Amino acid sequence: MNLYNLFIKPYESYNFWQILLEFLGTFFGILSVYFSIKKNIWVYPTGIISTLIYVYILFDFGLLGDCIINVYYTVMSVYGWILWARNSDDHIHVEVSWASKKEWQFGTLLFLISFIFVTIIYYYKPYIDHNFSMENTHLGLYHLDWANWLDVITTSIFLVGMWFMAKQRIENWIFWIIGDIICIPMMIFKGLGITSVQYLVFTIMAILGYINWKKSFKEKVN
């Protein structure tokens, strides 16, 4: 399959506003990750714009797991915004640290709860797709393809990553790196070429973010 079929052809059936929304969601998403690398509180307002756009886009493309996680991102962005402002001396930048054993345990619990919850949502997806009607509707997971299952997994990974980021923990970047790499083929498969490129950029930026936060912490303790 050539690059045209992967990144251009799917957009032939999209209208102008669908393409514009995906571009804007990508732009503000990348901007948000940039501010995150810099430990700058503007990660949250720019992130909120991106996640709200993607709530609509992902629901429209049937990726319920990632749609739900973007609703969660929006809520967590408000929480993180408040937390970062409270823990910042200049109300812009924050100090970072490694997660404690208790926080890792809570993160593991968040992953399991998310995985179960999103799987249940997909179980009821036929009901949702039929305008919440049970007429001629068969519940189950039979309709899931490999991209949907990856969606369940990445939703759980990103949920934990978002929580660790709100807590200013360095490990948040590990979850972003893993989830972003998984999302690249998933978005190509779903015909969201622009978004797949976004996740490639996110992967590179997340690696840089991990290096930068580790360096910042090391300089602080030394």
N, C-alpha and C positions, 0 to 999 in steps of 0.2 A: 504493500500500500504506500503510495507516494505522499509527499507533504501536502499536495493540493487536496487530496481526499481526506487527509487527517485534519487540516486546519482551515481550509477555505470552503470546500464543498458543503459542509454542514450549514454554513451561514447563508447559503443561497435561499434557504426556506425561511430565514429569520427576517423580521421587519427591522426598520431603522432603530426603533426604540429598544428592542431586545438587544441589539448589538451595542447601542450606546450605554445601556444599563450595565452590561457585562464589562465594558471598557471602564466605566466609572468605578464599578465595584473593585476591579483589578487595580486601578490607579490608587484609590484610597487604601486598599489592602496593603499594597507595597509601601505606601507612605507610612502606614501604621507600623509595619515591621521595622522600617528605618528608624522611627522614633523610639521603638522598643530597644533596638540595638544601642541607641544613645542613652538609654534609661531616662527618656524624656516623657513627661506626662501626656504630651500630645498624642502618644500612642492610642489613647482611649477615644478622644473625640473623632479622630480620623478613622479609627477602627469601627466605631459605632455606625458611621455613614456606610462603610463597606459592608458590614454584617447585615444591616437593614436591607440593602440592595440585594444581597445574596439570599436572604430569607425568601424573597419573591422569586428570584431566578431558580433556586434549587427546588422549591415547591413546584414550580412550573415544569421542571424536568424530572420530577418524580423521585428525587434524591431526598427522601424524608429525613433520613438520619442527619445528613449535613444541614438540611433546612432547620431541624430542631436545634442542632449545635450552634447555628448562627443566632437563633433566638436566645440561647444560653449565653453566647458571646456578648450579645447586647446587654443582657442583665449583668453579667460578670464585668463588663467594661465600666458600667456605672459604679459597681462595687469597687473595682480596682482603681478607678479614678479617685474615689473618695479615700481609699486606703493609701494610694501613692501620695496624694495631697497632704494627708495627715502625717506621713512618715518622711516628708521631704522638707529640708531646711529652707530651700528657696522656692518651694511649691512647683518645681519643674523637674528636678533630678532626684533619684533615690539611690540608696545603697543596697547592694545585693548580697546574698549569702546562700550556702548550701542548705538543703532541706534536712530536717531532723528525721529520726526513725519513725516517730509518731506521724509526721506529715506524709511520709512514704506509705505508711499503713492506711492513712485516710485516702491518699491518692489511689491506692489499689482498690479500696472499697468503692470509690467514685467510678473507676473503670468498670467494675463488675456490675454496679447498679445501672450505669449507662448502657452497657452491652445488653442487659436483660430488657431494659425499658425500650430501647430502639428496636430490638427484635420483636417485642410485643406490638409496637407501632406498625411495623411491616406486616405482622400477622393480620392486623385489621386494615391494611392498605386497600384490599378489594372493597371493603365497606366504605372507606373514605372516597375511593375513586367512583363509586356509584352514588355519589351525593348523599352519603350516610343512609343508604337504603339497603336492607338485607334481601330485597327481591332479586332472585337469580344471582346471589352473591355467595361465593364459597371462600370462607376464611382459611388462612393457612400461609405457609411460606413457600408454596410451590412456584410462585411467580417470581421469586428472587433470582437474579442472575449473579455472576461473580462480582460485578460492579456494586450491586446492592449490598452484598456481604462485606465487601471492602468498605462500603459506606458505614456499615454498622461498626466495624473495627476502628476506622479513622475517627468517627464521631466520639467514641470512647477515649481514644488517644488524645484528641484535641481538647476534650473536656478537662482531662487531668492537666494538660499543658497550660490551659487557660487559668486554672486554679493556682498552679505553681507560679505563673507569671504575676497574678494578682498579689501573691505572697512574696514577690520579689526573690524567688528561688532560682538559682542558676540552672537546675535540672529542667526547667520548663522548655529550654531549647532542644533537649534530647527528644522530647515528645513531638515538638514541631518538626524536627528533621525527619523522624520516622514517618509521621503522618503525611507530611508534604510529599515525600518520595512515593508513598502509596497512592496519593491522589493524582499524580501525573497521568498514569495510564487510565485511571478511572474516568477522569474528565475528558480525555481524548475519546474513549469509548462512548461517552454520553454526548459527544458532539460539541463540547465546550472547549474549543481549541485555545481561545484567549485565556481561559481560566487554567488550562493545563500549563501554559507558559508561565502564568502567575505562580503556580506551585513550584515550577523549576526555579524561578527567581527566589521564591520563599525558601527553598532548600539551601541555596547558596547564602542567602542573608541569615538564615537560622544558624548555619555553621559559623558565620562571622560573629553573630550575636553570642554564641556559646563561648567563642574564643575571647571576645571583648569583655563579657561578664566575668569569666574566670580571671582574666588579667586584672580587672578592676578590683575583684575581691582580694587577690593576692597582694596588690599594692596597698590595700587598706590594712590588712593584717600585718604587713611588714613595716 
